[in-house]
Amino acid sequence: MNKTLTDVLVIGAGPVGLFSVFELGQLGMKSCVVDSLDIIGGQCSSLYPEKPIYDIPAYPEISGQKLIDNLFSQIKPFSPKFILGERVEKITKENDEFLVFTSNNKSIRCKCILIAAGNGAFGPNKPPLEDIEKYENKSIFYHITNKSIFKNKRIAIAGGGDSAVDWAIELSSVAEKVFFIHRRRKLRAAPHSVEKLFSLEKEEKIKTIIPFQVHSLQGSKGEINTLTVSNLDEEKIDLKVDYFLPFFGLSSELGPIKEWELEIEKNLLSVDQSSLQTSAKGIFAIGDICDYPGKLKLILTGFSEAAMAAHSCYKKIFPDKVLHFEYSTTSGIKKL
């Protein structure tokens, strides 16, 4: 069994989880980060990497992916361990420590747990296609980490939200052909993005196929040859494509968190606002998954909670040490 020893286990690699690694590191604590997605960044990277965010201090505008990239650079000095594509399944208590097991049977021993899992464990909403798993991560992708693989390729993108529209626009500059598929005429994406999409269609860089939905696919050895779409009149169109990108959003659920004997109300973890501790000693929650009177679901609120929770972890991990508060301008970056 793969074993990890750390001070704090951070569950969730979204922006708030990543910033908690920085705050913990500044206080001299090591972190291990677990996320059910196979990339860091949570919804910022999976749903809206190119969308601008306007309420991050000192950044009048920053894209979701750029924010994640900056946060990742900020935590590099603390060398956190990442366990991605797995979720925490079981937590047991041994003396004054936690022994945690993941879905792939990895074990993590830690002194505190910090839950920054957004609305729970995330996974892509998948189209109901037979044998789709044979094509996943080969010619079907639910998120994009390297757009260069689509250069001069024929791509089908399905969905009606920001992710689908934004990536159709973005990839139209490198792909041979982009087919945009949606089952309804009305799109949910930002109006200016929708306008850009149809403008690119007039330039013959994108072909919209509306109102149609994915019917079936054909191929071999994980490589798509043909994607078939159909409408309500059972009219079918065969699209010759190299890649299929279904952007139907992420499904979220608390999953095993519901079984950890924590106080939960309306699918949110109740915490003490002053410490961010849940109903279980040594387990803290920050970001969208936690709740208390007056809670605001903003990234910047989560950043503040990360700092507060880090100080709470310090008190538990080093009960005999007095923490002398320092501003980063005085302390600098404290490498572990």
C-alpha positions in Angstrom: 0.0 0.0 0.0 1.3 3.5 -0.9 1.7 5.5 2.3 2.1 9.2 2.8 3.0 11.0 6.0 2.1 14.7 6.3 1.0 17.3 8.7 -2.2 18.4 7.0 -4.3 16.6 4.4 -6.1 19.0 2.1 -9.1 17.6 0.3 -9.7 19.6 -2.9 -7.2 21.1 -5.3 -9.4 24.1 -6.3 -8.1 27.7 -5.7 -9.0 27.7 -2.0 -7.4 24.3 -1.4 -4.2 25.5 -3.2 -4.0 28.7 -1.2 -4.4 26.7 2.0 -1.1 25.0 1.1 0.6 28.3 1.0 -0.8 29.4 4.4 0.1 26.1 6.0 3.6 26.2 4.5 4.2 29.7 5.8 3.5 28.3 9.3 5.9 25.4 8.8 3.4 22.6 8.0 3.6 20.1 5.2 0.6 19.4 3.0 -0.8 16.5 0.9 -3.6 17.4 -1.5 -6.2 14.9 -2.8 -8.7 15.7 -5.5 -11.2 13.5 -7.4 -10.3 15.3 -10.7 -7.1 14.3 -12.5 -6.0 17.9 -12.8 -5.6 20.7 -10.2 -7.8 23.8 -10.3 -11.2 22.5 -9.6 -14.0 24.2 -11.5 -11.6 27.0 -12.5 -9.6 24.6 -14.7 -12.4 22.2 -15.7 -15.3 24.5 -16.4 -14.1 28.0 -17.2 -10.3 28.1 -17.7 -10.6 31.0 -20.2 -13.3 32.9 -18.5 -12.3 36.2 -16.8 -12.7 36.6 -13.0 -13.1 40.1 -11.8 -13.1 39.9 -8.0 -9.6 38.7 -7.2 -7.7 41.5 -5.3 -5.0 43.3 -7.4 -6.3 41.7 -10.6 -8.8 43.8 -12.5 -9.3 40.7 -14.6 -7.7 37.2 -14.6 -8.7 34.0 -16.3 -9.6 30.9 -14.2 -6.6 29.0 -15.5 -4.2 31.9 -14.9 -5.4 32.2 -11.4 -4.7 28.5 -10.8 -1.3 28.8 -12.5 -0.3 31.7 -10.2 -1.5 29.8 -7.1 0.5 26.7 -8.2 3.6 28.9 -8.6 3.0 30.4 -5.2 3.0 27.0 -3.4 6.0 25.5 -5.2 8.4 26.4 -2.3 6.4 24.1 0.0 6.6 21.0 -2.2 3.1 19.7 -1.5 2.3 16.1 -2.6 -0.6 15.8 -5.0 -2.8 12.7 -5.3 -5.1 13.3 -8.2 -7.9 11.3 -9.8 -8.8 9.8 -6.4 -11.1 10.7 -3.6 -10.9 10.2 0.1 -13.1 7.2 1.0 -12.4 6.4 4.7 -11.1 8.3 7.7 -10.1 6.6 11.0 -8.6 8.0 14.1 -5.5 6.6 15.7 -4.4 8.2 18.9 -4.2 11.9 18.1 -3.7 11.4 14.3 -5.9 10.5 11.3 -5.3 7.6 9.0 -7.0 8.3 5.7 -7.6 5.9 2.7 -8.3 6.9 -0.9 -10.3 5.2 -3.6 -7.1 3.6 -5.0 -6.2 2.3 -1.5 -3.5 4.8 -0.8 -3.1 5.7 2.8 -2.2 9.1 4.3 -1.3 9.7 8.0 -1.9 13.3 9.1 -2.6 15.4 12.2 -5.3 17.6 10.7 -7.7 17.4 7.7 -8.7 20.5 5.8 -11.7 20.0 3.5 -11.8 22.4 0.6 -13.9 20.3 -1.7 -16.2 23.0 -3.1 -19.6 21.3 -3.3 -18.1 17.8 -2.9 -16.4 15.4 -5.2 -16.6 16.4 -8.9 -16.8 14.3 -12.0 -17.8 15.1 -15.6 -21.4 14.6 -16.8 -20.9 12.1 -19.5 -23.0 11.5 -22.6 -24.9 8.2 -22.6 -22.8 6.5 -25.4 -22.0 2.8 -25.5 -18.4 1.9 -24.7 -17.5 5.6 -24.2 -14.8 4.6 -21.6 -12.8 3.0 -24.4 -12.3 6.4 -26.0 -11.8 8.5 -22.9 -8.4 10.3 -22.6 -7.6 9.1 -26.2 -10.1 10.8 -28.5 -12.7 11.9 -26.0 -11.8 14.5 -23.3 -13.9 16.3 -20.7 -11.3 19.0 -20.1 -8.3 20.3 -22.0 -4.8 20.6 -20.7 -2.9 20.8 -24.0 -4.7 22.3 -26.9 -1.7 21.7 -29.3 -2.9 18.1 -29.9 -6.0 19.5 -31.7 -3.9 21.4 -34.3 -5.2 20.7 -37.8 -7.7 18.1 -36.4 -11.5 17.8 -36.8 -13.2 18.4 -33.5 -16.8 18.0 -32.3 -17.7 20.0 -29.2 -21.1 19.4 -27.5 -22.7 21.6 -24.8 -24.4 25.0 -24.5 -22.5 26.6 -21.6 -19.5 28.8 -21.3 -17.0 25.9 -21.4 -18.3 24.5 -24.7 -18.6 28.0 -26.4 -15.3 29.3 -25.1 -13.4 26.2 -26.3 -15.1 26.2 -29.7 -13.9 29.8 -30.1 -10.4 29.0 -28.8 -9.8 25.8 -30.8 -11.2 27.3 -34.1 -7.8 29.1 -34.5 -5.8 25.8 -34.5 -8.2 23.1 -35.6 -9.0 22.1 -39.2 -12.7 22.1 -38.4 -14.8 22.6 -35.3 -18.4 21.2 -35.1 -20.5 22.8 -32.3 -23.4 20.6 -31.2 -26.2 21.6 -29.0 -29.7 20.2 -28.5 -31.4 23.6 -28.1 -31.2 26.9 -30.1 -30.7 28.9 -26.9 -27.2 28.8 -25.4 -26.4 29.4 -21.8 -23.0 31.0 -22.4 -22.2 34.7 -22.0 -23.9 36.8 -24.8 -20.7 38.2 -26.1 -19.2 34.7 -26.4 -22.3 33.4 -28.3 -22.0 36.4 -30.6 -18.4 35.5 -31.3 -19.3 31.9 -31.9 -21.8 32.7 -34.7 -19.4 35.3 -36.1 -16.8 32.6 -36.5 -19.4 30.4 -38.2 -19.9 33.1 -40.8 -16.2 33.0 -41.4 -16.5 29.2 -41.8 -14.2 28.5 -38.9 -17.0 26.8 -36.9 -19.9 24.8 -38.0 -22.9 24.9 -35.6 -25.2 21.8 -35.6 -28.3 23.0 -33.7 -30.7 21.6 -32.5 -29.0 18.2 -32.5 -27.6 15.9 -29.9 -25.1 13.1 -29.9 -26.6 9.7 -30.9 -23.7 7.3 -31.3 -20.0 7.0 -32.2 -17.9 4.7 -34.3 -14.2 3.9 -34.2 -11.6 1.4 -33.0 -8.8 1.1 -30.5 -10.0 4.3 -28.7 -9.8 6.4 -31.9 -13.1 8.0 -33.1 -13.9 7.8 -36.8 -17.5 9.0 -36.9 -19.7 10.8 -34.5 -23.5 10.6 -35.3 -25.9 13.2 -34.1 -29.7 13.3 -34.4 -32.6 15.7 -33.9 -36.2 15.3 -32.7 -37.3 14.3 -36.2 -34.8 11.4 -36.1 -32.7 13.0 -38.8 -29.1 11.9 -38.5 -25.8 13.5 -39.5 -22.5 11.6 -39.6 -19.5 13.8 -38.6 -16.0 12.7 -39.5 -14.0 13.8 -36.5 -10.7 13.1 -34.7 -11.8 14.2 -31.3 -15.0 14.7 -29.3 -15.2 17.1 -26.4 -18.4 16.8 -24.4 -18.8 19.8 -22.1 -21.9 19.1 -20.1 -20.5 20.4 -16.8 -19.5 18.6 -13.6 -21.7 16.6 -11.3 -21.0 17.1 -7.6 -21.9 15.1 -4.6 -20.7 14.9 -1.0 -20.0 11.2 -1.5 -18.1 9.6 1.4 -18.1 12.9 3.3 -21.7 12.1 4.3 -20.3 9.1 6.2 -17.6 10.9 8.2 -20.0 11.7 11.1 -19.7 15.5 10.5 -22.5 17.9 11.1 -24.1 18.5 7.7 -27.0 20.9 6.9 -28.3 21.3 3.4 -25.3 19.4 2.0 -22.9 21.9 3.6 -20.5 21.3 6.5 -21.3 23.4 9.6 -18.2 25.0 11.1 -17.2 27.3 13.9 -16.6 30.6 12.2 -13.7 31.6 14.4 -11.7 28.4 13.8 -13.3 26.8 10.7 -13.4 23.5 12.7 -16.2 21.1 11.9 -18.1 19.1 14.5 -15.0 16.8 14.6 -11.9 17.9 16.3 -9.0 18.3 13.9 -11.2 18.4 10.8 -11.7 21.8 9.3 -13.7 23.0 6.2 -13.2 26.1 4.0 -14.6 27.4 0.8 -18.0 26.6 -0.7 -18.4 23.4 1.3 -18.6 25.1 4.7 -21.3 27.2 6.2 -21.8 29.6 9.1 -24.0 32.7 9.7 -23.3 35.4 7.2 -21.2 33.2 4.9 -20.4 34.6 1.4 -19.6 32.1 -1.3 -16.7 34.0 -2.9 -13.2 32.9 -3.8 -11.8 35.7 -1.7 -13.8 34.5 1.3 -12.3 31.1 0.9 -8.8 32.6 0.8 -9.5 34.3 4.2 -10.9 31.0 5.6 -7.7 29.2 4.4 -5.5 31.5 6.5 -7.7 31.1 9.5 -7.9 27.4 9.2 -4.1 27.2 8.8 -3.7 29.0 12.2 -6.2 26.6 13.8 -4.2 23.6 12.4 -1.0 25.1 13.9 -2.5 25.2 17.4 -3.4 21.5 17.1 -0.2 20.3 15.6 2.1 22.5 17.8 0.1 22.9 21.0 3.2 23.8 23.1 4.5 26.4 20.6 3.6 30.1 20.8 2.8 31.4 17.3 4.3 34.8 16.8 2.3 36.4 14.0 4.3 37.9 11.2 3.4 39.6 8.0 4.9 38.0 4.8 6.7 41.3 4.2 8.7 40.5 7.3 8.9 36.7 7.2 9.4 36.2 3.5 8.7 32.8 2.0 9.5 30.0 4.5 10.6 27.0 2.5 10.1 23.6 4.2 
